[in-house]
Every structure is written in C-alpha cells, then in structure tokens.
Amino acid sequence: MNVIDFASKKRQNDKISMVTCYDYWSAQILEKTDIDMLLVGDSLAMVMHGFPSTVHATIELMEIHSAAVRRGAPNKFIVGDLPFLTARYSVDLVLDNVRRLMHAGCNAVKIEGAIGHIDVIKHIVESGVPVMGHLGLTPQSVEAFGGHKVQGKSACSAEKILEEAKLLEHAGCFGMVLECIPQKLGDRITRNVSIPTIGIGAGPHTDGQVLVLQDMLGMQEDFKPKFLRHYLKGSEVLSEAVDRFHEDVTQSEFPSCEESYR
Ligand code: KIV
C-alpha cells in the first residue's frame, strides 16, 4: 500500500483500515494481517508510557517506537505522529523531526491542526514527504478544548473544521484523520475533499477507520468511549493466561519433562 493506493481506494469507494502500533512484537503480528496502514501515534505516550496526555510524546520516543515498528512490519505503510508543537517552531526544526521519523522507517508523517501552520505542511509536502492531517478532537490541544470533547457540534465550529479540511487538501496532504466529530460532519467533509478521510469517532461515512490497537483489543476494560468496539477481551485473556502460568509454576506443573533439556 502507498499514497497512490489510498487515493484510488477513495475513488473506488473501498474503505481504508488503520490501527496504531508502537512496538516490535505487535508490528510482527500486524505485518501478517490485512490492515492497510499502521500509525505510530503519539498516543503511545499514554498507552505505552502512562503519561496523562499525548503532549508528553517527544521526538526521541516517536523515533524509537517508529524504528521498532518498522523492524516488525517491513512491508506495511507506516505513518508517524509529529509530536506536540513541532509544527509551530521553525521550518528547520519541523524538517529535522520529519527527517528523524522518515529515517526511523515511517512512510509519512501526521500533523494535528491546520490553521497557523499550513505553510509548514505545504513545505513538508513540497519536500517530498507525504503528510496526513488530523482535525476535530486533536488530542495535543486537549487543554485548549477543556478535555476530550466532541468537536464541531455547533454550525460555526463545523464550518471551521470543514474549512480546515479544505486547507489540508489544498496544502497537498494525502489524507486526514477526523477525530470525535458528529457523523454528519464526518460525512460532509468526506464528500467535500478529494483525499481520504480516516475517522475515529467520526461516524460510518469516512473513507476509513482508525482505532488504537490496545483499545480495540480490550486491554483496558474501563476505557469504553462511544466510538470504540472491543474485538477481544484482551485484558481478561492475558491475565487468565498469566494466572494459569502462575498456577502451573506454584503447583510444580511447569515445566514438564518434555519442556526440559535432557
Ligand atoms: O495518536 C493516535 O493514536 C492518533 C489516533 C487517535 C488517530 O492520533
């Protein structure tokens, strides 16, 4: 899969699937699946490192996780998140961070927001790097939103997000994530831009869907936002397996003769 394939998927009305991936062992599993795209999301600051928000993802973290994912999934299209505020410093700094992610093995970078850094996005695109936009509930701005709240509910904020989507399209982005917006707006944006929209909490009409891998696998039972579907009771399955191991060890039932060297 590459940027041309994603564009033709939109034209042909074929949905695009994407999940986050942060490490080598899950990348190895995802490499064998049909998933279209992997996202080394800055959500790794929360999911892998226990920080309270994505604001804590540094370029060093993004780089090290991107490289691990590339080693585990050599043939997947990988998008890497540019960390908090990267796009707002200088073109030099943003380009250096883009270079670090691309050298780590990403095929494209994702940048949150549009207004105020559209020229930076254009510059990255013109430098030959595919850029994915991200609008709606952009988690790096969670403090400004006053929490994880659905965006674009009022007519005025919906218009603003639609406007930003068009800006991203004109800047040359190859796609965009739409996060936590009303499904009507997800549909409207998808019909009004020529590039693929990948939704998370943006309803069924976007060109594709993305979920955080650990969320869809049910690794945190108590995290259940409206948009999330659990495809596994991951936390339950894993803790049961570990408890079975514990039981076998404490009962001297592991290892058996067959599991021991003669
Ligand atoms: O960092 C992330 O996981 C994301 C997804 C929620 C789209 O940006």
Residues whose N, C-alpha, C, O or C-beta is under 5 A from the ligand:
A	BS01	KIV	T20 G41 D42 S43 V177 V210
